[in-house]
């Protein structure tokens, strides 16, 4: 490369750098409607095509972040002893004692609108009491419930009266025998309470009356 080409290359770099700076200032410092629209598009592109793919690679799952969309894991009493008094019989029938449950993660459940970081996991890595995310039946959205049996792998929502089976719901959801290919991942301890309502609020008008609103 001769001197003339070198100088031209430096000028092109400076020109491109100035364009990037102007665009950046336009996004962050602009007060026009256009700058806000461009900013939102920019954030969407970064999250969808950079942030989520990178997070998926790090966590080993196609769904690294989950927003809880129902109250199936909600505990109406944050006092575990009171919750167990009202719900413990079902678990006792499944040979899960109160002492065992106390050693589980998320023993006080969680609420609709909470956001979880998810880790990819193999079926043989799942333990009793873990909270897993899986797909089932005709449900368009993944289910996040607690593991109550390992062989076969089965779950239950802490706030549900019983388990979903293909025979007791119109969507054909079955959580009594969850196969490997249906497992998306396991919930970690990283949770942002209620922050998912920023998204959920737009879907609330289309939900059934029983599914609307905050958990009670």
N, C-alpha and C positions, 0 to 999 in steps of 0.2 A: 504494500500500500504506500503510495507516494504522499508527500506533504499536503497536496491539494485535496486528496481524498480523505486524509485524516482530519483536516479542518472541516470539511463538509460533514463528516460523520459526527464530530463534536457539535456542530450547529444543529444537526437533526436531533441529537440527544437533548440539547437545551430546548429546542422547539417543542419536542414531545413532553418534556418535563413541565414546561410552561402551560401546555394544554391541560395536563393532568392537574396542575395546581389550580388553574382557573375552574376546571370542572369540580374539583374538591371544594373550593370556596363557594361555588354556585350551590352545591348541595347543602353545605353546613351553614353558610352565612346568608344565602338568598332568602328573601321574604316574600317572593312571588308564589302564586299558585303552582306555576310550572316547576319551580324548584322543589316544592313539597311533593309533587307527583313524582318527579325524578328521584327524589330521596327515598320515597316508599318503594319504588321499583328497584332501586339499587339495593336496599335492605332485603327485599324479597329474594333477589337473585343471589346475594351473598349467603343468606340463610339456607335457601333451597339447594344451591349448587356447590357451595363450599363448606358451610358449617355442618349441615346434616350428613353429607357423604363422609366428611372427616370423622365426625362423631360415630357414625356407623362402623367405620373401619376400626376405631379405637375400642368400641364396646363389643364388637362382634355380633351385632344384630341389625336387622333391617329397620327396626323401630327403636332407636335409642332413647327417645323421650315419649312418655305417655301422659295424656291428660285423663284423669279419672272422670268418667261421664255419668256415673250412677252413684247411688247411695248404698250399694250392696256390701260395702266394707266399712260403713259408718258405725261408730259406737255412740249411742245416744247418751251414755254415761261415761265420762272420761275416767271414772273410778273403775278400775278393772274388776274389783271384787263385786261391785253391783252388776256389771255387765255379765260376769260369769254366773251370778245367781239367776239371772234371767235367761241365759243362753247355754249354760254349761251342760245340761242334760244331753243335748244332741251329741256333744263331743265325748261325753262319758260313754255313750252307747257305741262310739267308734274307738273306744280304748285310748282316748286322749284325756289325760288328767289335767287338773288345774295347774299343778306344779309344772307339767310339761309345757302347757300353753304359756306360762309365764316366761319360759325360756325362748319363746318364739320372738322373732323380730316383728315390729309393728303390732305389739299386743293390744294396743288401743285403737287399732284400725286406722282409717283415714277417710277423707271426705271427698265428695264430688267437687271437682275443680282443682284438686291437688295435682301437681306435676311431679312425675318420678323420672329419674335417670334409670335406664334399663341396661342390664348386661346380658349378652348372649350366654346361653348355658346348654349343656347336653343333659339329656334326661337323667343319666346316672349321677349327675352332680347336684340334682335337686334333693333337698332335705325336707322332712316333715316340718310344717309350719312356715316354709318359704312362701312368699307371694309371687306368683308367676303370671305371665301374660301369654294368652293362647287364643287361637281362633277355633270356632266351632259352628257347626250347622250353617244356617243361612244368615247368621249375624254379620252385618257389614263391618262391625267394629270389634276389635279384640276385647277379650274379657280379662280382668285382673282380679284374681281370687287367691285365697290361701290354700296351700296343699294340706289335705287332711288324710291322705293315704298314698302310699308309694307303690303298692302292687295290688291292683293297677293304680296308676297315677290318677289321683282324683282331687278335686278342689271344692271349696264352698265359700260363698260370701259370708263374712261374719254377721252381716245384718239380714241375711236371708233365712227363712224358716227351714229350708232344706236345699238339696242340690238340684241343679238343672239336669234333666235327662231327656233324651230324644222323645220320650213319650209324654212329658208334662209341660211342653211349651211349643208354641206355634212355629218358632224359628228353628226347631230341631237341635237346640243347643244341648250338648252332652258333656258334663264335666265329671262323669263317673269313671271314664276311661280315656284319658288324654294321651294320644300317641305322639311319638317323637316329632313328626313333621308338623304338628299343630302348635308346638312350643315356639314362642317368639323370644322369650327371655325371662329374666328374674328381676324383680324390683330391688334396687339398692336402697341404702339409707339416705340417699340424697333426694330430698323432697322439698318442693316449694309449695306451701299450703295455699290453696284457693287461687293461685295466680292464673290457673287455666280458665277461670271465668271470663277472662278477656276474650277468649275464643268462644266458650260455651254460650255466652249470652246471646249470640247471634242465632243459635240453633234452638233456644228455648221456646220460641213461639210455635215451632213445628213438632214439639214433643207432646206426648199424651199427658193428661192432667196428673196422672200418678207419678210421672217422671220429671215434672217441672219443679223448679225452685231449689232452695238450699235443703240440705239434709236436716231432718228434725228428729 
